[in-house]
Amino acid sequence: MEEEIKCAVCKQFFTNPVLLPCYHAICLGCAIQHQQTVQNLEASDSIDNVDADKLSVLSETDSGVVCSSRPCSYIGSLGYQAQSPPSNSLCFSLPCPVCKKATFFDEQGAKNLPSFNLMKRIVEKYCESRDIGSKCELCESVARDATIFCDQCQVFYCDACKVKCHPMRGPLLKHSLISPHQGRILLKNRQAQKAKSCESGRCFDHPNELLSHYCLLCRYPLCGFCVEEQRHGSHDIQPLSSICKASKTELSQSLQQLSEKARAVTEFIQRLKAASEKLNASCEEIETAISIQIGAIIEALKAREQELIGFVRQDRDSKVRRLKEQVSTCTGKLQKTTGLMQFCIEALKETDPSTFLQVSTMLVHRVSSLDITWQNEMATLSSRITPTLDLELDSDSVVRSVELLNFSRMKPPSAPFLIQEECVAENNSITVAWLSHPPAFVEGYVLELDDGSGGTFREVYVGKETVCTVDGLHFNSLYQTRVKAFNSCGEGPYSEIIGLHTAEGKDDKGWSMYVDHQRSWFMHCNVHADRSDGGITSGSTVGILLDLDRRQLSFYINDEPQGPVAFTDLHGVFYPAISINRNVTVTLHTALDPPATDTDDSGNEEDKNRD
């Protein structure tokens, strides 16, 4: 886990870690040292166009006055439009050492960044478990080992920083200086007492109030007074404990999936190691066959015999080296995955919901992204395992053509075998994975699929990859699939046939209208309703009106209502989507004025008619 808890700048364990808007961490000292001064930024400058997360340097009323930013208050997360600071302002920028995104600050610079409490606690626990000494908290560059701890200042000092920042004179003469080990014990006891005295953190804006809610739009914990404030009036507010529980559940599920991938990688590494042993056995078999054939030939062939054996061993050594490289690569990636898993497990132990939610989204994203990366890389690496040598000695013409004696390397490949545990169906797509059958030499594969109803097979993929995903299939259908390999000598036999069943296709989270050239109907939860005559042709305009005030969804064709109000009593978050047939072109226009028939007057008239 050390890679997860080391600063990307100083390469040391995090000291006073702070959290950037991109969810990457950095030591506060490193952030201050590497921040850059930006002066006289004009309104026409391209700050808005920079692919960066910007820390709020404006007041929340967008008055344009530069002020100190509230921790975790980012323009992007609050839904405000990012603006450039006034032209006469002085601000700082800091590029993230990991993703290179720039963050902009007011005159306080990197000191505005929120403290990464979860990272700090995990580092402390990790160092304590391995008896790793504390680092100085005031070093401007690389943090040196701390030699003392001030009980009053609650700061770890190295010898140089002690002389510079904590001289033993004046009021500092009465401070109690103890060893770093004793300081860690004191801090741990105080943190335990603090955690015992209050179940959650205090509100930043209302220090006397406990954090009890969470704003899903701002991604920020709130107290009761914050909930009543106007800036969160239209936001989705949820209890802090329930959001934390849901986020931990999501991370746990993603972590479980990644754990399964890590277990599969461990098994794959064992297969790689076993393949090396099989290569040696295959090499011995070929050596024996060569010796038997060469023994019946005159002494002039002995030199050629040694050359052939050397060629076999050279091929073996080459493949063994490649296998070792794969083992090394997989082992390195597995260590990174294990480090992330351990870090996530430590994060799941965090009892402070506010602290955990600070990084939960980032951790879920990283675990999910690493899960997908493993799936792609494993598919690529699996195709490279060849535990035998593709060599076959042709001795028919050896007596007549000693000088032409060589290996007959190519032959049609054997049937591939499907990896059943990796062949899956999801929604209306299927994924098929396979491996070549050693010792076949393969130049490519042909994947075939039937029509989902027991019809004839058709080619859906030709190439060198050993995993393929086929999209756009029918729901609730059983598809038969098979694969064969080929090389320059010809095609090999088909693999076994495997059946994959697509999902039933229920759309319990979708509200839509199906329309063709002559009629339409509304669809939800796999149920059709309210069929209406009249369809679309070339040049037709289809309108969709989502009325969040009335919580209803309506459809229009050429500015005329298509059937009644389609759906009512809608709640939640909505995402627009459209599905079209092939050879169809559409133009999408958003944020149009609502139809005249949906004004307040017409709405009242509809209410009257409904009554």
N, C-alpha and C positions, 0 to 999 in steps of 0.2 A: 504493500500500500504506500510505500515511501514516495513513489512518483506522484501520487495524488496529493500529498501533503507537503510538497516542496515548491517553493516559489520559482516561477519560470525565469526570473531575472537573476536572483542571487544563487539559485540552485541549492539553497539551504531550506531547512524546515521553516515554515511560515512564522514570522515574528510580527505580532500585531496585524494579522491579516485583515484586509478590507475587500469588499465585494464590488466589482465593476458592474455596470449595467448589462454587460454581455454575460454575466454570471461566472466570469472567470475571477480568480482570486489573485492578489498580489500583496506583498508586504507593504505596510504603510510607508516605511522608510524608502523602499524601492520606488514606490509611486511618487513620493515627493522629489526624489532625486532625478527621476526620468520625466517628470512633467515639463512641458515646454510653454513658454510665455507667448501669448498671441495678442498683439496690440493693434488698435485702430481697425477693427473689423467693420467694413462698411456693410450696409444692408444688402447691397448687391453682391456681396461675396457669396461663395458657393458652400457655406456651411450646411445649408439645408440639403444640398445635393451630395454631401459626403455620406458614404455608406457607413454611418456611425450612430451610436447611441449617445444622445446628448443629455448631460445632467442639467436640470432646470436652473438657469441663472436668472429667470424672470419671476416676478411675483405671480401669485395664482390668479390675480385679476388681469394679467397681461398688460400691466401698466407700463411696462418697458423699463422699470427701475431695477437696477442690478441689486440683488440681495443675496444673503447666504442661503444656500439650498437646504431644505429639510432632508434628513437622511432618507434614502430610498424614494425620493420624490423626483421622478424622471418625467420629462415632457411626454415621451412616448407612452409610458404606462398610465399617465393620467388622461390621455385622450386629447391633450392640447396640441395645437399646431406649433411645431418647432420654429422658433424665431431666432434671428441673429441678435447678439447683444448690441447696445448702442455703440456708435462709432467711437466715442471717447472712453469706452470702458477698457479695462485691463482684465484679461481672463487667461486661463491656462487650458492646455489640451494634453491628454495622455493617451498614447496608443496602447491597446491591450497587447501584452507580450505574447499572447497565444493566438488570437484571431485577428490582431492588428486593427480592430475597430477603434476609432478615436472617440474619446469622451471629453466634453468641454465643461469647464468649471468657472465659477465666479472668482473673486479675488482670494477666497480661502483655499483655492486649489484642491489638491487631492485630499485635504482634510475633510472635505464634504462627504467623502465616500463612507458608507455605513460599515461598521465593524462586522466582520464575518465570524460571529460568535461560535457557530457550529464547527467551523474549521479550527478555530482556536482551541476548543475543547477536545476535539479529536487529536490534534497535535500534542496537547498536554498529556492526554491519556496514553498516546503512543510512546512518547518520550519517557513517561513514567514507567511504563511496562518494560521498557528496554534500558532503563537507567541512563537515559541520554540527558546530559546537562542542559540547562536553560540558556537561551541566547540573550545578549544585551538588547534592550528595547530602544536604545537611543543611537545606535551606530547608524551613520548616514549611508554607508555603502553595504558591504557584506557584514552581517551581524557576527560579532565575535562572541566567544563563550563568556557567559556572565560569571563574575567572581563574588558579587555581593548582591543582597536584596535589601532595599530600604522598606521597613515596615510601615513608616508613615507615608512615603511617596507611593508605595506599592509598585515599585519599578525595579527591574533587574539591570544592573550596571556591570560593564566590563571595567578593567582597571583604567583604561584611557578615558572613558566617559565618566567614571567616578571623579577623576581629578578635574575634568572639564565642567561637568554639570552638577556635581554634588560634593563640593569641597567641604571639609570638616571645619567649618568656622561659621560664626554668626548664628542665625537660627537653625541652620542645618547641623550644628554641633550636637544638638540634643536628639537628633534622629537615631533610631536603633537600626544598626546594620547587622544583618545575619547572613548565613551562608545561603546559596541558591537552593540547596535541598530543603532547608528549613523554610525558606520563602515559599516554595511550592506546596509544602504541607499547610502553611498558613492560608494561602490562597485557596487551596482545595477545601479546607474546613469552612472558610468564609462563603465560598460558593455553595457548599452544602447547606449552610444555615440560611443563605439567601433563598435558595430553591425551596427550603422547607417553610420559610416565612410567607411566601406568596407562590401560588400555583402557576401563575403566568406573569409575563412582563408588564411593565407600566406603559401607558400611552405616552408617546413623545410630546404631543401637544397638550395633554392633560395629565401631568405626572402623578396626580393623586388617584387616577382611575386605572382600573385593570383592563387589559385588552380582552374583549369578549366577542368581537365580530370580525368579519373579513370581507373586504370589498373585492369582488371578482374582477371588476373592471380595472381598478387601480392596482390590484394585487398587493394590498397593504392592510395590515391588521388595524382595527379600530376599537375604540371604547364606546360607551353609550353616548357620550356627548358628540363624538365624531359622527355617529350614525345620524344624529339629529341635524347636523350641519347641512347647509344648502348644496355644497359641492358634491355630496354623495346622495342627494335626494333621489335621483333617477337611476342610481347604480344598483346592481344586484348585490345585496348584502346577505351574508350567510353566517351562522354561528361559527366561531373560530375552531371549536373542538371538532365539529362535524367535517369542516373542510380539511382540517389536518388529518382526521381519520381517513377520509376519502383519498387524500393525496398519498398517505402512507400505504393504503391498500393498492393504489395504482403502481407505486414504486415497487411494492412487494411482488406484485404480479409480473411486472417487467423484469424484476431481478430473478424471479423463478424461471422465466423463459431464458434469460441469459445464463443462468446456472445450468440449465439443460444443455445449452450450446457448449458451455465449458466442459461438461461431462462428455459430450460427444467428441470434442476436440481431444480430450485425454485419451479416449478410445482410438481416435484417429492416429495419434502419436504412437500408440502401441502397435497399430497396424503398420506404420512406417518402419518402426524398428524390426517388426517381424518380416517385413518385405526385404530388409537387408540380409537376413538369414536365408530367406528363400532364394535370393540372388546368388548367394554362395553355393547353395545346393544345386541350383540350375547350372552354375558355372562348372561344378564338378561333373555333372552328368555330361555336359558337352565335351569337357576335356577327355572323359573316358571314351566317348564315341569317336572323337578324333583319333585317340591313340589306337583304338581297335582298327580303324580304317587305314591309318598310316602304316600300321605294323605289317600289312600285306604288300606294301609297296617297297621299292628298292631304296637303298641307303640315300640316294640323291634327294628323296622326299623328306628326310629327317629335318633338314634346315627349314623346309617349308612348314613342317609340322610345328616347329617352335614358333615360327612367325604367326601361324594361325592361333596357337595357344596364347601367344602374347596379345593378339588382337582381342581374343575373348576376355582376357583379364583386364585389358585396357577398357573395354566396353563396360565390364563389371565395375571397375574402379570409378568410371565416369558416373555410372548410375548410383553407386553408393555415395559418391560425393553429393549428387543432387538430392538423394534421400536425406542425407545428414543436414543439408541446407534447409530442406523442408522441416525437419525435426527442430532445427534451431529457430526457424521462423515461427513455427507454431508454438514452440515453448515460450518465445519472447512475447507473442501476442497473448498467450494464456496467462503469463505473469501480469501483463497489464490488465487483463480482464479480471483476474483474481484480486488485484489491487483495487480496482473500481468496485468490485463486489464487497470487499471488506470495508471500503469507505462507505458504501451505501448501507451496509449492515450497521456500522457505527452511527450513521445518520438516523436510521430507523429507531435507534435506542434513545434518541433525543426526546426529552419529555416536554420541552418548551415548544408549543405549537408555532409560535411566531418565529422562533429561530429555525425550526425545521422548514417551514413554508418559504423561508427566504431562499432556499436552494432546491426545493423539491422539484420544481418544473425543470430546472437544469439537469438534475440527476435522472429524472424520468427520460428526458430527451437523450442524454448521453447513453443510458442503458439501452434504450430502444435503437439508437443509431448504431451502437456496438453490436446489438443482436443482428441487425440487417447486414452489417459488415461481415460478421462471422458467416452468415448464410452464403453470401456471395463468394467470399474467399475460400470457404470449405468446398464449394462446388468446383472451383478452379483447381484447388490442390488435389481433390479426389481423383481428378482425371489423369494425374501425373504418376500414380502408383503403378509401377511395372515390376513385379517381384521376380521376373524371369528375363532371360536374354533372348532377343528375337534373332536367333542364329540357328541355321540348319545346314549341315555339311552335305554337299552333293559330290558323291564319289563315283558316279557312273563312268565318267570320262577321265578319271584320274590317270590311268596308265597311258593313254594317248596324249593327254594334255596336262603334263605336270605343271608347266609354267602358268596355266590358266586356272589351277585349282584355287577355289575361293568359296566363300559362304554364299548360300542362297538365302538371302535375308527376307525377301518378301514372300508372303503367301496370303490368301484371303483371310480376313480376321474371323475369329469365332464370334458367336452371338454374345452381345453385351448382356449383363444382368442388371435388372432394375433394383434400386435401393428402395424397398417398399416403405420403410419408415419415413423416407423423405418425399414420397409421392403423395401429395395431398390435394384436396379440392377445397376452395374457399370462395363463397359466393358463387359467381358464374365463371370462375377461372380454375384451371388445374395446373399443378406444377409436377413435372416428371423429372426424376434424377436417375442416373445410371452410371455404370462403370464398364470399361472394356474388360474382356476376359483375357488374362495373360496366357500365353506370351504374344498375343496378337499385336501386329503393328497397324495402327489405325490412322487414317488421314481425315476421317470425318464420320458423321452419323446422320441417319435419316429417321426422324420421328414421325410416326403415322397415327392418325386418330380417326375413329369412325364418326358417324353423325349423331351419336347419342341415342339412337334408336335401333342399334344392331345392324346398321347399314354397312356399306363398303368403306374400307380404310382410304384415307387421303393423306398426302404429305403435308405436314404443318411446320416442319423445321428441317433444314439441312445445314450442317456446320460442324465445327470442332468442339463446341461446348458440350458438357455432360449434364446440363440442367436446362430445362426450358419451361416457361410459363405461357400457357395459352389462355387468352382473355376473350371476352365476348361470346361465351358459350350460352346455351339454354339453361335456365334454372330447372331444378328438379329432374335432371337427366343423368343416365348412366353412360359414361363414355369409356370405350375400350381403346387402349393405347398399346403400341409396341414400338420397338426401335431396333435398327440394324446398323452395323458398321461397314465401312468400305475402305479400300486402299487401291493403289494402282493395279493390283492383281484382280480386283473384282469386289463384289459385295458378299458379305457373310450372311448367315441365317438370321432370322428374326429372334428377338428375345421372347420370353414368355409374355403373354398378354395380361395386363392388369386393368381392372375396372375402377373408375373414380366417379363418385356421385356428387353432382353439384348441389348447392343449397336449394331449399324450397322457394326462396325468393320473396319472403314476406317483407313488406315495406312498412313496418309499424311506425317508423320515424319519417315517412314521406307522405306528402300531400300533393297530388299532381292531377293534370288533365292529359288524357290521351286523345289525340285528334289526328284524323287522316283526311282524305279528300271529300268525305261525305258525311261523317258524323263524329261525335266526341262523347266521352264520359269521364267522370271523376274517379280517381283510384286512391285507395288508402287501405293498408293492412290486407293487401291482396284481394280487395273487394271492389267491384265496379258498381257505380251508382249514377243516377241522373243522366241517362243517355239523352243527348240532344242532337237533332239534325243540323246539318250545315258543317262543312269542313273548311280546309284551306287549300289554296292553289298557289301557283307561282305568283309572287308579289303580295301575298297576304301578310297582314300585320297581326301578330299575336301579342296581346297585352296581359300582364300579370300584375294584380294590385294586392299587396299585403297591407291591410289596414290594422296597425297595431293598437289604435285607439279602440276599435270595435273587436279586435282579435279575430279577424275573418280574412279569408282568401278568396278572390274572385278572378275570373278569366274573361278575356275579351278577344274577339276576332274582328279586325277592321273597325275598331272603336265601338263595337256593339257587344253587349253582354252575351256570353256564350253559356246559356243555361242559367240557373239560379246562383245564389251565393254558394260557392263550392264547399267551403269548410268554415266552421265557426268555433268559438271557444278555444282558440289556439294559444299556447303558452310555451315559453322557453326561448332558445336561441335558434335562428333559422339561417339556412345556407341555400342560396339559389342554385339550381341545377337545371340542365336541359339535355335531352337525349334526342338525336336525330338519326334518320336512316342514311345510308350511303348515297353519294352523289347529290347531297343537299347542301345548300349554302344559306347561311343566316347572317343577319346583321343585328348586333345586340345594342340597345339603347337603354341606359339606366337613369334613375332619378328624374323621370318625367313627371309633369303635372298630372294629378289624378283626373280621371274622366269627370265630366260635368255631372253625370248622373249620381256621383258619389259625394256631392256637396252636402253641407249640413241640412239644407232645405230638403233635398231629395232623401237624405237619411231620415229626417223626421217623417216624411211622407211614407217611407218604407216602414217605419215604426208604426204609423197609423194603420197601414194596410195589414201589417203583421198582427196588430191588436184586433 
